[in-house]
Amino acid sequence: MNGSGTKTTANSGMEKRHRSGGMGLLRAAVLGANDGIVSTASLVLGVAAAGADHRLILMSSVSGLIAGAMSMAAGEFVSVHSQKDVECADLAKEGEELRRDPEGELRELSAIYVGRGLEKRLADQVAAQLMAHDALGSHARDELGLSATTAAHPTQAALASAASFSVGAVVPIAVVAMVSGPQLIPWVTAASLVFLAGLGALSAFVGAAPIASGTWRVAFWGAIAMSVTAGAGALFGAVA
């Protein structure tokens, strides 16, 4: 009974860790797709409201997808690369401190474990064994909060952002490809809001937040963005 219970608990903990590890990536993908839908749908509605013909609307939406995906990729790459530079600088500084004062770094690591609830003698033993195994890795993880799972990956982040934005942007573009004339604006609006609501629900579910409020919030602000852009297009008649 005890063995079975222990095994179940361990497996549940493992599943929980695995799910938590993928939540950040899934949330980023959902947000990227949300941006793709809102940006491209707003562009389509603005151009359509300005009186552009169907061919120009379609070309503008595809151009918006390409520009948005490249902008997302470039911005994410620069941002995450800056984070990686900071991490590398912190690791280099920590490595230098370990070379200059290993005893002081040992006491520092032990103090961290004492602060987390270990007795002083046990904390000293744990710190000594971990530093003997991997001194820099121990300090990176427990002092700096860095690990392999949280390390910055600029190229991966850039590709993921571009891909998720493109997936979202395909929704309004597909509607533009299938619908034209007076029905275009209501169809793009309805399809975009439906998908935004679904993304809001998914994002709330992933983050263990209330699904109703998450769904409403994403759909509402998406509708505001599209309405403002369509209104600007209709007001100024600016075909871009």
Residue pairs with C-beta under 8 A, 6 or more apart in sequence:
21 149
23 206
23 207
25 160
26 206
27 203
27 206
27 207
28 157
28 160
28 161
28 164
29 160
29 163
29 164
30 164
30 199
30 202
30 203
30 206
31 164
31 203
32 72
32 160
32 161
32 163
32 164
32 165
32 167
32 168
33 164
33 165
33 167
33 168
33 199
34 168
34 196
34 199
34 200
34 203
34 218
34 222
35 68
35 72
35 165
35 168
36 65
36 68
36 69
36 164
36 165
36 166
36 167
36 168
36 169
36 170
36 171
37 168
37 169
37 171
37 172
37 192
37 195
37 196
37 199
37 222
38 168
38 192
38 196
38 222
38 225
38 226
39 64
39 68
39 165
39 169
40 61
40 64
40 65
40 68
40 168
40 169
40 171
40 172
40 173
41 171
41 172
41 188
41 189
41 192
41 222
41 226
42 225
42 226
42 228
42 229
42 230
43 60
43 61
43 64
43 229
44 57
44 60
44 61
44 64
44 172
44 173
44 176
44 184
44 188
45 185
45 188
45 189
45 226
45 229
45 230
45 233
46 229
46 230
46 232
46 233
46 240
47 56
47 57
47 60
47 61
47 233
47 239
47 240
48 57
48 184
48 185
48 188
48 230
48 233
49 185
49 230
49 231
49 233
49 234
50 233
50 234
50 236
50 237
50 238
50 239
50 240
51 237
51 239
52 60
52 239
54 176
54 180
54 181
54 184
56 239
57 176
57 184
58 173
58 176
58 177
60 240
61 169
61 172
61 173
61 176
62 173
64 169
65 165
65 166
65 169
65 170
65 173
68 165
68 169
69 162
69 163
69 165
69 166
69 169
70 162
72 158
72 161
72 162
72 165
73 158
73 159
73 161
73 162
74 158
75 161
76 154
76 157
76 158
76 160
76 161
76 162
77 154
77 155
77 157
77 158
79 157
80 152
80 153
80 154
80 157
80 158
81 152
81 154
83 152
84 151
84 152
84 153
84 154
87 144
87 146
87 151
87 152
90 140
90 144
90 146
91 136
91 140
91 144
91 146
94 136
94 139
94 140
94 143
94 144
95 136
97 104
97 105
98 105
98 135
98 136
98 139
102 131
102 135
105 131
105 135
105 139
106 124
106 127
106 128
106 131
108 139
108 143
109 127
109 130
109 131
109 138
109 139
109 142
109 143
110 120
110 123
110 124
110 126
110 127
111 123
112 127
112 142
112 143
113 122
113 123
113 126
113 127
113 142
114 120
114 123
118 126
127 138
130 138
131 138
131 139
140 146
140 147
141 147
168 195
168 199
171 191
171 192
171 195
172 188
172 191
172 192
174 191
175 184
175 187
175 188
175 191
175 192
176 184
176 188
179 187
179 188
185 230
189 223
189 226
192 222
192 226
193 219
193 222
193 223
196 218
196 219
196 222
197 215
197 218
197 219
198 215
199 218
200 214
200 215
200 216
200 217
200 218
200 219
201 211
201 214
201 215
203 209
203 214
203 218
204 210
204 211
204 213
204 214
204 215
205 211
205 214
207 214
232 238
